[in-house]
């Protein structure tokens, strides 16, 4: 009987210790589940301004960020690739916006698709002088994000998300700083 009690206490201690250790290990590496979120749509009969699906990706310096971290600001969510000429065309406009506009109102998030390693993307971003968050992650996770955003079928594709977290506009192709700034002002006023 005494051995059963000791064994039970030992097993309980291992289980509790495993739960605590597991929580500590995974606390810094949480990901946002994409499985429980609905894909947005702009077709007839759908909500005019659907809720933007949340996600978690990494900045080029390894910091985990979620879309939800930027609630309260307009978000210019840009899906792009380093090898895409139209994507490269709009980078100077994004740089200009970040340098010369009220960044208390908005943030540009550049989500890279099929652009190589983080180091290759970092070198590209440095060469271009990109001064806004460039996000990357596992290709499978990135493809799931594009599906949640209605199936990003061409790049660049840009979404204007209001401070309340709703998608207001979707653009295909490169956009100018003026067009995007007008959108930021419209969703933040």
C-alpha positions, 0 to 999 in steps of 0.5 A, a space after each residue: 500500500 505504501 509503495 502504491 502511494 509513493 508511486 501515485 505521488 511520483 507519477 502526479 509530480 511528473 505529470 504536473 512538472 511536465 505540464 509546467 515545463 511544457 507551458 514554459 517551453 511553448 509560451 514564447 512560441 505561440 502561434 495563432 490557429 488559422 483553423 477556426 477562422 473564416 475566410 473573407 469574401 467580397 462577393 454579393 451577400 457577404 458582409 461589406 467589411 468582413 473581420 480581418 483574419 488574425 495571424 502570427 508571423 515573424 519580423 526579419 529580426 525574429 520578433 513574433 507579431 500578430 495582426 491583432 497587435 495593431 488593432 487601433 491603427 489602420 493596417 496596410 496589409 501587403 502580400 508581395 515577393 522579392 522577385 515580383 517587379 510590380 511588388 518592387 515598384 510600390 516599395 518606394 511608395 511604402 517607404 515614403 509613407 512610413 517616412 512622411 506620414 502620421 505613423 500613429 494612424 497606420 502601419 504597413 505590414 509586408 507579408 513575403 510569399 515564396 521569397 527565399 530564406 529569411 536571410 535572403 529577404 533581409 538582404 533584399 529589404 536592406 538593399 531597398 531601404 524598407 523601413 516598415 515591418 516585413 513579415 515571413 514564416 513557414 510557406 504552408 502557414 503563409 499559404 493558409 493565410 492567403 486562403 483566409 484572405 480570399 485566396 490571394 491569387 496575384 501579387 502584389 495584393 493589398 488589403 486596407 484594414 481599419 482600426 477596428 480590424 475590418 477589411 475595407 478594401 482589396 487592391 490587386 497590383 501596385 498602389 501609390 502612396 497617395 491612394 493608400 494614404 487616402 484610404 488610411 484617412 478614410 478609415 481613421 476619420 
